[in-house]
Amino acid sequence: MVIKLTSYSSIPRRCDRAKAYLYLKDWTNKFLQTKNPKRKQDITKVLLSAAFNNHYVEGCANTLNVCGQTVRNHLKQQDPNRLLQVNQQIIHEMKKKGALSKPLTLAVDWHDEMYYGDPKAEGVVGAMPKNGSFFAYRFATISVLLNGERLTLATVPMLDRCIFLHVKHLLDCVFELGLSIELLLFDRGYFSTELINYLNGSKIKFIMHMPWHREALKPATDMLYTTTSHKKTRVEQASFRVVAVEQNGRVLVFATNTSFRRRKLHRLFRKRWGIETSYRLIGLFLAKTTSKLYVLRRLYFFLGVVLYNLWVLWNFRRRRHTPTYALKYNVRLFLVLSWLPDLEEGG
Protein backbone atom coordinates (compact mmCIF):
# COMPACT_ATOMS: atom_id res chain seq x y z
CA MET A 1 0.00 0.00 0.00
CA VAL A 2 1.36 3.42 -0.99
CA ILE A 3 1.32 6.01 1.82
CA LYS A 4 0.65 9.51 0.58
CA LEU A 5 3.02 12.03 2.14
CA THR A 6 1.28 14.63 4.27
CA SER A 7 1.83 18.31 3.71
CA TYR A 8 0.63 21.35 5.59
CA SER A 9 -1.51 22.32 2.60
CA SER A 10 -3.49 19.06 2.85
CA ILE A 11 -5.48 20.58 5.72
CA PRO A 12 -8.62 22.22 4.20
CA ARG A 13 -7.91 25.93 3.67
CA ARG A 14 -11.52 26.92 4.30
CA CYS A 15 -10.97 25.95 7.95
CA ASP A 16 -8.87 27.92 10.37
CA ARG A 17 -5.43 26.31 10.46
CA ALA A 18 -5.70 25.89 14.23
CA LYS A 19 -9.32 24.79 14.28
CA ALA A 20 -8.72 21.04 14.44
CA TYR A 21 -6.21 21.44 17.24
CA LEU A 22 -8.49 23.71 19.30
CA TYR A 23 -11.45 21.42 18.61
CA LEU A 24 -9.67 18.35 19.99
CA LYS A 25 -8.10 20.30 22.84
CA ASP A 26 -11.47 21.61 24.03
CA TRP A 27 -13.06 18.16 23.96
CA THR A 28 -10.14 16.60 25.83
CA ASN A 29 -10.34 19.32 28.47
CA LYS A 30 -13.86 18.17 29.33
CA PHE A 31 -12.73 15.04 31.14
CA LEU A 32 -9.66 16.36 32.99
CA GLN A 33 -10.20 17.37 36.60
CA THR A 34 -7.58 19.67 38.14
CA LYS A 35 -7.83 22.87 40.15
CA ASN A 36 -4.99 24.65 38.35
CA PRO A 37 -6.14 25.89 34.88
CA LYS A 38 -2.55 26.32 33.62
CA ARG A 39 -1.63 22.79 34.68
CA LYS A 40 -4.79 21.48 33.05
CA GLN A 41 -3.74 23.04 29.74
CA ASP A 42 -0.27 21.52 30.03
CA ILE A 43 -1.66 18.04 30.79
CA THR A 44 -4.05 18.30 27.83
CA LYS A 45 -1.23 19.22 25.45
CA VAL A 46 1.01 16.40 26.70
CA LEU A 47 -1.81 13.87 26.50
CA LEU A 48 -2.73 14.88 22.95
CA SER A 49 0.93 14.81 21.94
CA ALA A 50 1.35 11.28 23.33
CA ALA A 51 -1.85 10.09 21.63
CA PHE A 52 -1.15 11.62 18.23
CA ASN A 53 2.50 10.58 18.20
CA ASN A 54 1.79 7.11 19.65
CA HIS A 55 4.46 7.94 22.19
CA TYR A 56 5.05 7.89 25.93
CA VAL A 57 3.66 10.68 28.11
CA GLU A 58 7.02 11.30 29.78
CA GLY A 59 8.86 11.81 26.48
CA CYS A 60 6.17 14.12 25.11
CA ALA A 61 6.19 16.12 28.34
CA ASN A 62 9.94 16.71 28.01
CA THR A 63 9.46 17.84 24.40
CA LEU A 64 6.84 20.38 25.52
CA ASN A 65 9.02 21.47 28.47
CA VAL A 66 6.59 20.07 31.07
CA CYS A 67 7.45 17.81 34.02
CA GLY A 68 6.57 14.28 32.91
CA GLN A 69 6.23 12.89 36.42
CA THR A 70 3.80 15.67 37.37
CA VAL A 71 1.64 14.90 34.32
CA ARG A 72 1.68 11.18 35.08
CA ASN A 73 0.72 11.77 38.71
CA HIS A 74 -2.26 13.85 37.64
CA LEU A 75 -3.33 11.26 35.07
CA LYS A 76 -3.33 8.55 37.74
CA GLN A 77 -5.86 10.60 39.68
CA GLN A 78 -8.25 10.98 36.74
CA ASP A 79 -11.41 8.90 36.34
CA PRO A 80 -11.31 7.10 32.95
CA ASN A 81 -15.10 6.78 33.03
CA ARG A 82 -15.34 10.52 32.45
CA LEU A 83 -14.02 9.84 28.96
CA LEU A 84 -16.99 7.53 28.41
CA GLN A 85 -19.24 10.44 29.37
CA VAL A 86 -17.41 12.59 26.82
CA ASN A 87 -18.02 9.87 24.25
CA GLN A 88 -21.74 9.98 25.02
CA GLN A 89 -21.67 13.74 24.39
CA ILE A 90 -20.03 13.07 21.01
CA ILE A 91 -22.83 10.64 20.10
CA HIS A 92 -25.43 13.25 21.08
CA GLU A 93 -23.63 15.77 18.84
CA MET A 94 -23.90 13.28 15.99
CA LYS A 95 -27.63 12.95 16.67
CA LYS A 96 -28.02 16.74 16.55
CA LYS A 97 -26.46 16.64 13.07
CA GLY A 98 -29.16 14.18 11.97
CA ALA A 99 -27.18 10.94 12.31
CA LEU A 100 -28.25 7.73 14.05
CA SER A 101 -31.97 8.51 13.71
CA LYS A 102 -32.94 5.20 12.09
CA PRO A 103 -32.68 1.66 13.54
CA LEU A 104 -29.01 0.68 13.37
CA THR A 105 -26.97 -2.32 12.30
CA LEU A 106 -24.34 -2.68 15.04
CA ALA A 107 -21.18 -4.78 15.31
CA VAL A 108 -19.90 -6.13 18.64
CA ASP A 109 -16.31 -7.28 19.11
CA TRP A 110 -13.38 -7.11 21.49
CA HIS A 111 -9.92 -5.63 21.13
CA ASP A 112 -6.76 -6.92 22.82
CA GLU A 113 -3.95 -4.53 23.83
CA MET A 114 -1.09 -7.00 24.26
CA TYR A 115 0.77 -6.95 27.58
CA TYR A 116 4.32 -8.13 28.29
CA GLY A 117 4.65 -7.71 32.06
CA ASP A 118 3.34 -9.48 35.16
CA PRO A 119 0.32 -11.62 34.10
CA LYS A 120 -1.13 -11.15 37.60
CA ALA A 121 -1.44 -7.37 37.13
CA GLU A 122 -4.93 -5.89 37.48
CA GLY A 123 -6.99 -6.05 34.29
CA VAL A 124 -4.76 -8.54 32.46
CA VAL A 125 -6.46 -11.56 30.85
CA GLY A 126 -5.27 -14.52 28.83
CA ALA A 127 -5.33 -14.00 25.07
CA MET A 128 -4.47 -15.68 21.80
CA PRO A 129 -0.70 -15.48 21.24
CA LYS A 130 0.32 -12.34 19.37
CA ASN A 131 3.65 -10.56 19.03
CA GLY A 132 5.25 -12.85 21.60
CA SER A 133 2.63 -12.45 24.35
CA PHE A 134 -0.23 -14.57 25.71
CA PHE A 135 -1.73 -11.77 27.83
CA ALA A 136 -3.61 -8.57 27.11
CA TYR A 137 -5.86 -5.80 28.34
CA ARG A 138 -9.18 -6.53 26.64
CA PHE A 139 -11.95 -4.08 25.73
CA ALA A 140 -15.34 -4.84 24.17
CA THR A 141 -16.92 -2.30 21.83
CA ILE A 142 -20.15 -1.80 19.92
CA SER A 143 -19.90 0.17 16.68
CA VAL A 144 -22.04 1.42 13.81
CA LEU A 145 -21.15 2.13 10.19
CA LEU A 146 -21.58 5.86 9.49
CA ASN A 147 -20.63 7.52 6.20
CA GLY A 148 -18.11 4.76 5.54
CA GLU A 149 -16.53 5.03 9.00
CA ARG A 150 -17.12 3.05 12.19
CA LEU A 151 -18.45 5.13 15.09
CA THR A 152 -17.81 3.48 18.47
CA LEU A 153 -20.98 3.92 20.53
CA ALA A 154 -19.73 2.30 23.74
CA THR A 155 -16.83 0.35 25.18
CA VAL A 156 -16.32 -1.70 28.34
CA PRO A 157 -13.27 -3.47 29.84
CA MET A 158 -13.44 -7.27 29.79
CA LEU A 159 -12.03 -8.74 32.99
CA ASP A 160 -13.49 -12.20 32.39
CA ARG A 161 -15.00 -14.29 29.61
CA CYS A 162 -18.65 -13.78 30.63
CA ILE A 163 -19.78 -12.86 27.12
CA PHE A 164 -23.41 -12.26 28.02
CA LEU A 165 -22.72 -9.62 30.70
CA HIS A 166 -20.40 -7.60 28.46
CA VAL A 167 -22.87 -7.58 25.59
CA LYS A 168 -25.77 -6.66 27.88
CA HIS A 169 -23.75 -3.75 29.27
CA LEU A 170 -22.99 -2.50 25.76
CA LEU A 171 -26.63 -2.81 24.72
CA ASP A 172 -27.74 -0.94 27.83
CA CYS A 173 -25.36 1.88 26.85
CA VAL A 174 -26.87 1.99 23.35
CA PHE A 175 -30.42 2.17 24.71
CA GLU A 176 -29.39 4.92 27.18
CA LEU A 177 -28.25 6.95 24.18
CA GLY A 178 -31.80 6.72 22.82
CA LEU A 179 -30.79 4.59 19.83
CA SER A 180 -32.74 1.71 18.32
CA ILE A 181 -31.24 -1.53 17.00
CA GLU A 182 -32.20 -3.20 13.74
CA LEU A 183 -29.53 -5.92 13.68
CA LEU A 184 -26.54 -7.11 15.75
CA LEU A 185 -23.45 -8.73 14.20
CA PHE A 186 -21.11 -11.00 16.20
CA ASP A 187 -17.92 -12.91 15.50
CA ARG A 188 -17.60 -16.57 16.52
CA GLY A 189 -15.97 -15.66 19.83
CA TYR A 190 -19.37 -14.44 21.02
CA PHE A 191 -21.22 -17.71 20.45
CA SER A 192 -23.09 -18.40 23.70
CA THR A 193 -26.43 -20.09 24.39
CA GLU A 194 -27.07 -17.61 27.21
CA LEU A 195 -26.52 -14.66 24.86
CA ILE A 196 -28.66 -16.17 22.10
CA ASN A 197 -31.52 -16.85 24.52
CA TYR A 198 -31.29 -13.27 25.79
CA LEU A 199 -31.40 -11.85 22.25
CA ASN A 200 -34.31 -14.10 21.30
CA GLY A 201 -36.18 -13.14 24.46
CA SER A 202 -35.53 -9.43 23.83
CA LYS A 203 -36.62 -9.79 20.18
CA ILE A 204 -33.29 -8.39 18.97
CA LYS A 205 -32.27 -9.64 15.52
CA PHE A 206 -28.73 -10.98 15.21
CA ILE A 207 -26.30 -12.72 12.86
CA MET A 208 -23.46 -14.59 14.53
CA HIS A 209 -20.54 -16.42 12.94
CA MET A 210 -20.52 -19.66 14.92
CA PRO A 211 -18.07 -22.52 15.48
CA TRP A 212 -19.28 -25.83 14.03
CA HIS A 213 -17.63 -29.02 15.32
CA ARG A 214 -20.04 -31.58 13.91
CA GLU A 215 -20.21 -33.12 10.47
CA ALA A 216 -19.26 -30.57 7.82
CA LEU A 217 -22.20 -28.64 6.41
CA LYS A 218 -22.85 -28.08 2.73
CA PRO A 219 -22.89 -24.45 1.53
CA ALA A 220 -26.64 -24.52 0.86
CA THR A 221 -27.54 -25.71 4.39
CA ASP A 222 -30.39 -23.75 5.99
CA MET A 223 -32.02 -25.38 9.00
CA LEU A 224 -33.40 -24.90 12.51
CA TYR A 225 -31.03 -26.09 15.22
CA THR A 226 -31.14 -26.60 18.99
CA THR A 227 -27.96 -26.91 21.05
CA THR A 228 -27.28 -30.08 23.04
CA SER A 229 -24.64 -28.95 25.51
CA HIS A 230 -24.09 -31.43 28.38
CA LYS A 231 -23.33 -28.52 30.71
CA LYS A 232 -26.79 -26.98 30.16
CA THR A 233 -30.23 -28.12 31.20
CA ARG A 234 -32.88 -28.60 28.55
CA VAL A 235 -34.40 -25.23 29.38
CA GLU A 236 -31.01 -23.52 29.01
CA GLN A 237 -30.41 -24.84 25.47
CA ALA A 238 -30.76 -22.33 22.61
CA SER A 239 -32.71 -22.70 19.36
CA PHE A 240 -31.90 -20.72 16.24
CA ARG A 241 -31.53 -20.89 12.48
CA VAL A 242 -28.24 -22.22 11.04
CA VAL A 243 -27.13 -21.04 7.60
CA ALA A 244 -24.00 -22.20 5.76
CA VAL A 245 -22.42 -19.96 3.10
CA GLU A 246 -19.40 -20.61 0.90
CA GLN A 247 -16.68 -17.97 0.71
CA ASN A 248 -13.34 -18.38 -1.05
CA GLY A 249 -13.58 -22.17 -0.87
CA ARG A 250 -14.50 -22.15 2.85
CA VAL A 251 -17.87 -22.82 4.40
CA LEU A 252 -18.93 -20.20 6.94
CA VAL A 253 -21.64 -21.17 9.41
CA PHE A 254 -23.95 -18.53 10.87
CA ALA A 255 -26.45 -18.57 13.72
CA THR A 256 -29.34 -16.15 13.30
CA ASN A 257 -32.93 -15.43 14.26
CA THR A 258 -33.60 -13.50 11.04
CA SER A 259 -35.41 -14.65 7.91
CA PHE A 260 -32.92 -13.16 5.44
CA ARG A 261 -31.92 -15.18 2.40
CA ARG A 262 -28.43 -16.62 2.47
CA ARG A 263 -26.89 -14.03 0.13
CA LYS A 264 -28.38 -11.08 2.00
CA LEU A 265 -27.36 -12.58 5.34
CA HIS A 266 -23.78 -12.96 4.16
CA ARG A 267 -23.74 -9.45 2.68
CA LEU A 268 -25.02 -7.93 5.93
CA PHE A 269 -22.48 -9.82 8.02
CA ARG A 270 -19.62 -8.53 5.90
CA LYS A 271 -20.27 -5.09 7.43
CA ARG A 272 -18.90 -6.51 10.69
CA TRP A 273 -15.51 -7.23 9.17
CA GLY A 274 -14.88 -3.52 8.77
CA ILE A 275 -14.73 -3.21 12.56
CA GLU A 276 -11.10 -4.30 12.33
CA THR A 277 -10.47 -1.08 10.41
CA SER A 278 -11.90 0.96 13.29
CA TYR A 279 -9.60 -0.85 15.75
CA ARG A 280 -6.63 -0.04 13.53
CA LEU A 281 -7.68 3.61 13.43
CA ILE A 282 -8.25 3.73 17.20
CA GLY A 283 -4.68 2.44 17.46
CA LEU A 284 -3.52 5.59 15.64
CA PHE A 285 -4.63 7.59 18.69
CA LEU A 286 -3.23 5.36 21.47
CA ALA A 287 -0.51 6.68 23.76
CA LYS A 288 2.18 4.18 24.73
CA THR A 289 2.84 3.00 28.25
CA THR A 290 4.58 0.17 30.08
CA SER A 291 2.66 0.90 33.27
CA LYS A 292 0.84 -1.86 35.17
CA LEU A 293 -1.66 0.69 36.48
CA TYR A 294 -5.04 -0.36 35.16
CA VAL A 295 -6.41 3.17 35.52
CA LEU A 296 -3.84 4.42 32.97
CA ARG A 297 -4.46 1.54 30.59
CA ARG A 298 -8.19 2.24 30.60
CA LEU A 299 -7.65 5.99 30.30
CA TYR A 300 -5.41 5.65 27.23
CA PHE A 301 -7.75 3.23 25.44
CA PHE A 302 -10.86 5.28 26.22
CA LEU A 303 -9.02 8.40 25.03
CA GLY A 304 -8.15 6.61 21.78
CA VAL A 305 -11.84 5.82 21.26
CA VAL A 306 -12.85 9.42 21.98
CA LEU A 307 -10.24 10.90 19.62
CA TYR A 308 -11.21 8.45 16.88
CA ASN A 309 -14.91 9.36 17.30
CA LEU A 310 -14.01 13.06 17.26
CA TRP A 311 -12.30 12.48 13.92
CA VAL A 312 -15.51 10.84 12.63
CA LEU A 313 -17.58 13.76 13.99
CA TRP A 314 -15.14 16.27 12.46
CA ASN A 315 -15.62 14.74 9.00
CA PHE A 316 -19.36 14.16 9.25
CA ARG A 317 -21.11 15.83 6.31
CA ARG A 318 -18.07 17.89 5.39
CA ARG A 319 -17.44 18.45 1.71
CA ARG A 320 -13.76 17.80 2.11
CA HIS A 321 -12.76 14.78 4.17
CA THR A 322 -9.75 15.17 6.45
CA PRO A 323 -7.83 11.86 6.56
CA THR A 324 -6.34 10.68 9.84
CA TYR A 325 -2.75 11.27 8.72
CA ALA A 326 -3.57 14.91 7.87
CA LEU A 327 -5.39 15.45 11.17
CA LYS A 328 -2.47 13.96 13.12
CA TYR A 329 0.00 16.13 11.22
CA ASN A 330 -2.10 19.21 11.87
CA VAL A 331 -2.48 18.58 15.61
CA ARG A 332 1.20 17.67 16.09
CA LEU A 333 2.21 20.86 14.32
CA PHE A 334 0.04 23.08 16.49
CA LEU A 335 1.10 21.32 19.67
CA VAL A 336 4.64 22.41 18.86
CA LEU A 337 3.45 25.94 18.05
CA SER A 338 0.98 26.15 20.95
CA TRP A 339 3.26 28.50 22.88
CA LEU A 340 2.12 31.29 20.53
CA PRO A 341 -0.50 33.35 22.47
CA ASP A 342 -2.64 34.16 19.43
CA LEU A 343 -2.98 30.46 18.58
CA GLU A 344 -4.31 29.51 22.02
CA GLU A 345 -6.73 32.42 21.79
CA GLY A 346 -8.07 30.99 18.54
CA GLY A 347 -6.51 33.48 16.20
N, C-alpha and C positions, 0 to 999 in steps of 0.2 A: 504494500500500500504506500502511495506517495504522500508524504506530509507536506502540505503547502506552508511555506515560510510566512510567518506573521509579520506584518509591518504596522507601524503606527497608523497609517492611513486606512487600514482595514476596519477601524472602528468607524461606524456611521457618522459622517460629518454633520448630519442634521441634529445630532445629539451633542450636548455639551461634552467636551472631552473628559471632564471629571465626573460626569453623571453616573456612570456605572459604578465607579468607586464609591461615591457618596451614597448611592442607593444601597449597596451591599453593607457599607459601614453603618448606616442608620438601622438596617434590619438586625445586624449582629449586635448592636448596642442594646437592643430590646431585651435580650436575655441576661446580660451581664449585670450583676449586683455589686456595686462598690460605692462607698460614700464619697470618694475623691473623684470628681469629674475628669481631672487631668489624667489620673491613673487609669480611669476607665477608657479614655481615648487611646492611651498607650497600649493597654491590653488588647483592645479591639484591633489595632493596627498589627500587633505582633501575631495575633490569632489568625487574621486574614492572610498575613504574609506566610505563615506556616502552612495554612490550608492551600493557598494558591501556588505555592512552590513545592508542595508535598515534602516539607522539610520539618525539622525539629524546632519547637518553640524557642529553646535556648539559643540556637544559632541565629534564628530570625530576630530575636530580641537584641543580640549583640550587633547585628547589621543595622538595626534601627536605633542603636545607642540607648537601649532600655535594659534594665537589670533582668536577666532571664529567670533567676531564682524567684524574684519578686512576682513576676508574671505567673510562674508555675504555682506559687503558693496561693495566689488569688484564684487561679483556675481550679485548684483542688477544693476550694470553698464554694464553687458554683454548683447549682442544681441542674444537671443535664436535662431534667424533665421540662425546664423552662424553654429549652429549644423545641421540644415537642409542641408547646403552646404557641411558639412562634410559627411553627409549621402549620398549625391549625389556622392561624391568621392569614398565612399565605394562601391556603385553600379557600378561605372566605374571600380573599381578594380576587381569586380566579372566578369564584361564583359571581362576584359583582361585575366582572367583565363578560358574563354570559356563558361561562364554561360550566360543565358538570351539571347541567340542568336536566338532562335526560337520564334514564336508567343506564347504568354503566357496566361494561365488561371489565372485570378486575382480575389481576394476576397476583397470586400469593406465592412467595418463595422465601428462602433464607439465604443469607450471605455470611460467609466465614472470613474473618480477619485472622489470618494465621498467626500463631503465637509460638515463641521459641524459648520461653523461660520455664519457670516452675509450673508444672501441670496442676498443682494444687492451689494456684492463685485464684482469687475470687473471680467468678465469671467465665473461667476457662472450661471448655467442654471438649470431649473427644471428637475428632473430625476425620474425614477421609484424607489420606496422606497427600500433601501438596507442598512443594518447595522444601522438602526435608523436614516437615513437621506433621505430627498427628493430633495437634491441639489447636484450638481457635477460640476467639470471641465470636459468638454467633448472634445474628440479628435477623428477625423475620420482618418482612415488609409486605404491604399490599399496594399495588400500583395500578394506574389507569393509563391507557394510550390517549394522548392529547396532542393534536396537531403534529403527529409523527414522533412525539417525544413521550417518555414515560414520566408521569407525575406521581411521586410517592405520597400517598395519602396518610399512611401511618407506619410506624415501625415499633418493634418491641424486642428487648433482649430475650434470648432463648437460653435459659439456664438448665433446662432438661429437655427430654424428648417427648414431652406431653403435647403432641401435635394439636389435639382438640382445643386445649386451653389457649394456646397462642393464636390460633385462627379465630376463636371466639372473641379474644381481646381485640384483634385487628378489626373484626366485623363490628364490634361495639363502637370502636373509634369512627368507623365509616358512618354508622347510623347517627352518632353524635354530631357529625358534620352536616347532617340533614341530607345525605346522599342516598339514592336508591340503587339497588343492584339488579342488573339484568342477568348476569352470568359470572360465575367464578371459575378460574382456571388454575389447576394445581399440577405440579410435577409428581412423579411417582413416589418421592420421599414423603408425601403427605397422605399416602393411602392409609386409611384407618377406618375401621367399621364404626367407631364411636363418632368420628367426624361425619361420615356419610349419613348415619342415622340422624345426626343433628341437622344437617342440611336438608334432608328429606322432610324431617319434622317441621323445619322452619320454612319449607316451600321455597328454598333458594336453589336455583338451577346451577349445575356445576358440570364441568368436564375435567376428568382427572386421568392423567397417564398412570397406569397401574402396573405393578409387577405381576407376571403370570408364570407360575411354576408348574402348571399342569401340562397336559398334552398340547403341543403347539397348535395354535389356532390358524385357520385359513384367513386370508385377507378379507373375504366377504362375510365373515362371521358377524352376526348381529342377534344377540339373545338376551333373555333375562337370566340373572344369576343371583344366587344367594350364597353367602360365605358359609364355610363349615369349620371354622376355627375351633380347635379342641379347648382353647383357653377361654372361650366365650360360651355363655348359656344360649339356648335357642332364641330367647328373646333378644339377646344382645347381637345376634347375627345381623348382617346388613344385606338388603336386596337392592339391586340396581341393574341397569342395562349395560351389557358388555359389547363393545364394538371394536373390531379389528380392522386396521387400515395398513396398506403396504406403502412404505416410503423408502426409496433408494435400496430396494432389495430386502428391507427389514420389515417385520410385521410389528406395528405399534398397537398396543391394547389399551383401550380407554374405558373407564367407568363413568357413567353419566346417568342423570335422571331427566335428560332432555329427549325430545322426539326428532332431533335434527337428522337429516340424512347423513350418510357416512362422509361424503365429500365436504358438506358444509361444516360438520363437526370437526373434521381435520383442519379445515381452513380457519375456523374460529380458534382452535387450540394453538395454531401457529403464532397467534398474537402474543402468547405467553413467552415464546422463545426470545422475543425482543427485550424481556426483562433483564437478560444478561447484559444488554447494552447499557441499561440504566445503572447497573451495578458498576460497570466499567467507568461510566461518567461520574458516578458518585466518588469513585476512587480518585478522580482527578482533583477532588476537593478535600482529600483526607490529609490531615497533618500526621507526621510520623512521631512515634514514641516507642520507647522500650520499657515504659513504666508498667508495673504490675497493678497500679491503682485502677480499680474498675471504674471509678467515677470519671477518670480522664479518658479511658477507652470509650465509654459511652458518650462522653461529651464530644469527642472528636468525630465519632461516627454520626451522631445526631447532627453535628454542625455540617458534615459533608452532605447529608440529606437535605438540610435547609438551604445550603448554598446551591446545590443542584436544582432544587425546586425554584429558587429565586432566579436562576438562569432560565428555567422554563417560563416563569412568569414574565421575566424581562422580554422574552421573545414572542410572547403570546400576542397574536394579531398585529405584529409589526410587519411593515412592508419589507424591511431589510433584516434578515436573520443574522444575529451575532453568534458565530460559532464559539465553542468553549475555549479554543486556543486563543482567539482574539480577546475574549473577555478576560482570560487569565493574564494575557500580556498587558491589557489596559490597566487592570487592578494592580499588578505588580509595579508597573511604571509609576502610578500615582501614589503607591505606598512609599516609594523612594522619594517622590517629590512632595510628600504630604507635609513637609516642614514649611512649605510656602503658605503664609497666612491667607492669601486670597483664594487658594485652592480649598482649604478647610472651610472657608466662608461661602463656598459654592460658586466663586467667580473665577 
